[in-house]
């Protein structure tokens, strides 16, 4: 029954990795990420759950711009923040898993 001990150790390691991944996910949710557009004229701040926490628009932008351009800049800044958060999430998970892709945790 030598093989059973190896399987037991493997299951223990898998459980430890799963616990580390869950902890990393919870920690990620507390982080905040920013995105900008228009040279900083618009900035967006989101949290680790991908909820928008803050939108800032430069008053100068509103004086000289049309609504469509402001909307486009807000959209671009939001997508920038989301991209930053997703890259940080992947980097955090890669640290925990050693770069191994584990379905359900990506």
C-alpha positions as CSV (number, residue, x, y, z in Angstrom):
1,X,0.0,0.0,0.0
2,X,2.9,2.3,-0.7
3,X,1.0,4.1,-3.4
4,X,-1.8,5.2,-1.0
5,X,0.6,7.2,1.2
6,X,1.7,9.1,-2.0
7,X,-1.9,9.7,-2.9
8,X,-2.6,11.0,0.6
9,X,0.3,13.4,0.4
10,X,-0.8,14.6,-3.0
11,X,-4.3,15.2,-1.7
12,X,-2.9,17.1,1.2
13,X,-0.8,19.3,-1.1
14,X,-3.8,20.0,-3.4
15,X,-5.9,21.0,-0.3
16,X,-3.2,23.3,0.9
17,X,-3.0,24.9,-2.6
18,X,-6.7,25.3,-2.7
19,X,-6.7,27.1,0.7
20,X,-3.9,29.4,-0.5
21,X,-5.8,30.2,-3.6
22,X,-8.9,31.0,-1.7
23,X,-6.9,33.3,0.7
24,X,-5.3,35.0,-2.3
25,X,-8.8,35.6,-3.9
26,X,-10.1,37.1,-0.7
27,X,-7.1,39.4,-0.4
28,X,-7.5,40.4,-4.0
29,X,-11.0,41.6,-3.3
30,X,-9.7,44.2,-0.9
31,X,-7.3,45.7,-3.4
32,X,-8.1,48.7,-5.6
33,X,-7.1,49.4,-9.2
34,X,-7.0,52.5,-11.3
35,X,-7.4,53.3,-14.9
36,X,-7.0,56.6,-16.8
37,X,-7.8,58.1,-20.2
38,X,-7.3,61.3,-22.0
39,X,-3.9,61.9,-20.4
40,X,-5.4,61.7,-16.9
41,X,-8.5,63.8,-17.7
42,X,-10.6,60.8,-16.6
43,X,-9.7,58.3,-13.9
44,X,-11.6,55.3,-12.6
45,X,-11.0,53.4,-9.4
46,X,-12.4,49.8,-9.0
47,X,-12.1,47.2,-6.3
48,X,-11.1,43.5,-6.6
49,X,-14.7,42.6,-7.2
50,X,-14.6,44.8,-10.3
51,X,-17.0,47.3,-8.9
52,X,-16.5,50.9,-9.8
53,X,-15.7,52.8,-6.6
54,X,-14.9,56.3,-8.0
55,X,-15.1,58.3,-11.2
56,X,-13.1,61.5,-11.6
57,X,-13.5,63.8,-14.6
58,X,-11.3,66.9,-15.0
59,X,-13.4,70.1,-15.0
60,X,-11.4,71.4,-17.9
61,X,-12.5,68.4,-20.0
62,X,-16.2,69.2,-19.4
63,X,-15.7,72.8,-20.5
64,X,-14.3,72.0,-23.9
65,X,-15.7,68.6,-24.7
66,X,-18.7,67.0,-26.2
67,X,-20.7,64.4,-24.3
68,X,-19.7,61.5,-26.6
69,X,-16.0,62.2,-26.1
70,X,-16.4,62.3,-22.3
71,X,-18.4,59.0,-22.4
72,X,-15.6,57.4,-24.6
73,X,-13.0,58.5,-22.1
74,X,-14.9,57.1,-19.2
75,X,-15.3,53.8,-21.0
76,X,-11.6,53.7,-21.9
77,X,-10.6,54.5,-18.3
78,X,-12.9,51.8,-17.0
79,X,-11.6,49.2,-19.4
80,X,-8.0,50.2,-18.4
81,X,-8.8,49.7,-14.7
82,X,-10.4,46.3,-15.5
83,X,-7.4,45.2,-17.5
84,X,-5.1,46.3,-14.6
85,X,-7.1,44.3,-12.1
86,X,-7.3,41.2,-14.3
87,X,-3.5,41.2,-14.8
88,X,-2.9,41.6,-11.1
89,X,-5.3,38.8,-10.4
90,X,-3.5,36.5,-12.8
91,X,-0.1,37.5,-11.3
92,X,-1.4,36.7,-7.8
93,X,-2.8,33.4,-8.8
94,X,0.4,32.5,-10.7
95,X,2.4,33.1,-7.5
96,X,0.1,30.7,-5.6
97,X,-0.1,28.0,-8.3
98,X,3.4,28.3,-9.7
99,X,1.9,29.2,-13.0
100,X,-0.3,26.0,-13.3
101,X,-3.7,26.7,-14.7
102,X,-6.4,25.3,-12.3
103,X,-9.9,25.4,-13.7
104,X,-12.4,27.4,-11.6
105,X,-9.7,29.7,-10.1
106,X,-8.7,31.8,-13.1
